[in-house]
Amino acid sequence: MGPQKQVIYYELLVLRCQREDKEALEEMIRLFERQILYYIRRLVENETDAWNILQETWIKVIRSIKQIREPKKLPAWLYSIARKTAISHLRAEYSKEAVFDCTRDIAGIQDNAEENLSFENAEQVHYGLSKISLPHREVLTLFFLQDLTLEQIADVLNISIGTVKSRLYYARQALKEVLAKEGNINE
């Protein structure tokens, strides 16, 4: 499906959900559930917690679907709700500890975000993701594994596009270092 058709599809799906069409809601869940669960699993370590967060996410989506202002941004909106739900869970779990160690936005970084990581074994990549910081894991997951645009990631994370680019750059470097250290990739 082309980008324009996908935007129209999302707009129609949201409108149907706003009219309380149960089939549309089921369609939206089928369409996004696996991707959102995968994203949540990159944020929390425990699979049971991830499933609980996913359920909380869908409850929040159902309660607030009528308030979505830009239906074409449905994926970013869903990931944003999932992220906020996961963060609430992490904050409760770690009780007032700083969960995120924000990465600084560095000016002058080349835009390397469009390059793809070329790792041959998905298990190695998943292992590497588990070893890097949460902000890095999050941005890599959204960009490479969920195929969100830089603008969508900025919306989900509530940061500037420049910060997204910076995090992507440093996240890729961190992932490469972890995998190189483990002997999983050649530099």
N, C-alpha and C positions, 0 to 999 in steps of 0.2 A: 504494500500500500504506500503510495507516494505521500510526502509530507503534507500537502494540501488536503488530500483525502483523509489523512489521519486526523488533522485538525477538525475537519467537518464531522468525522465520526465521533470524536471526543465531545464536540459540542452537542451533537444529537443524543449521545449517551447520557450526558449530564442533564440535558433537558428532560429526557425520559425518567431519569432518577428523581429529578425535582418534582415530577408529576406522580411520584410514588409508584412507578412501574416496577414491580418486583422482579420481572424478567430482566430489566435493564440493570438493576442492582446486581443480580446474579451474574450477568454478563460482565459487568465491571470487575467483580470479585474474581471470576475465572480469568479474566484478562490480566489482572495485576497481582493476584495473590502470591504466586511463586516468586515473582521478581521482588516484591516488597518483603516477603519472608527472607529471601536471600540477603537483601540489604540489612534487615534487622539483625540477622545472624552475624553480620560483620560488625555490628555495634555491641552486641551482648554475647557473652561466652556460653551461657546456658541455653540449650535448645528449648527446654520447657518455658523459660522466660521469654524466648523469642516468640513462641506460639501464643503466649499470653499477651504479649505486646501487640502481636498481629491482630488478635481478637479485639483488644482495646482500640486499636487503630480503626478497624472496621466499624466499631460502635460510634467512634467520633466522626467518621466519614458519613455514616447514615444520619447522625444527628445534625450535621452541618452542611450536607450536600446542597441544601436550598440557599446557602449563603455564598456559594462559590461565584465569584464575580466574572472570572475569565475562564469559561469552560475549556478553551483551547489549551489551557495550562493544567489540565487534569493530572497528567503524570507528576509534574512538579508539586502540585497541591497535595497529592496522595503521599509522596515521599516526605514532604514537609510535615504532614500529620504523623507519619510513622516515626520520623526523626524526633519530633517533639515528645511523642509518647515514650520512645526509647530513652530519651534524655531524662524525662521525669522518673522513669524506672531506675536509671543509673544513679540519679541524684538521691533517690530514696534509699537505694542499696548502699551507696557509699556515704550517706548522710553527711552532707555539707562539705565533702572533699571536693577539690577542684577536679572535675572530670576531664575537662578539655584544657590542654596546654596550647593556647592559640599560637599558631604559626604567624610570624610577622610577615607583613606584606613588603616585599623587597622590590624596589623600582629597578627597571632596566633589565629584567629577566627576559630572555628570548622566549617567544611563544612556542614552546615545544609540546604543547598540549595535544596537537593533532597526531604526533608520532604514536605508533602502537608499540606496546611492549611485545617482544617476540619470544615468549617462553613456550616451550613445546609441551610441557606437562602441566595440566590444570591443577593437579594436586600440589605441585610445587608452588604455584602461584597462590593457592589457597593457604598453604602453610606459611608462605612469606607474608601474606596479608595478616595472618594471625600474630605475627611478630612485630609489626610496625605500629606506630601510635594510632590512636582512634581517629584523629582528624585526617591523617594520611590514608588510613584504611577506608574511611568514609568517602573521601573525594575520588580515590581510585575506583571504588566499587560503583559509585554513581556514574563516572565517566566511561570506564572501559567495560564494565559488566552490565550496567543498566542502560547504557547508550544515551544518557541525558546530555544536552548541549551545555556549554559553559554558562549560558544565561539561566537555564533551568537549575543547574547546580547552585548558582549564586542565589536564586530564589529559595531553593530548599534549605540551604545553609545560612541564609540571611547574611551574606557577605558580598563584597564587590567581585566583579569578574577578574580584576587584577589579583585579588587574594586567591581566587579559585586557581588561576594560572600558576601562582606561586606555590600553592599547596600541591598541585599536580606535579610540578617540577620536582619539589623536594620529596614528595611521596614516591615518585618513580625512582629517585636516587636511593631512597631508604630501602625500597623493595629490592632493587638490584643488589645493594650491599648485603642484605639478609640472605638472598639466594646465592650470591657469590661466596659468602662466608660458609654456607652450608654445602658449597660445591655443586650447586644445582644449575648454575649458568656460567658461561664463559664471558668474560668482559671483553 
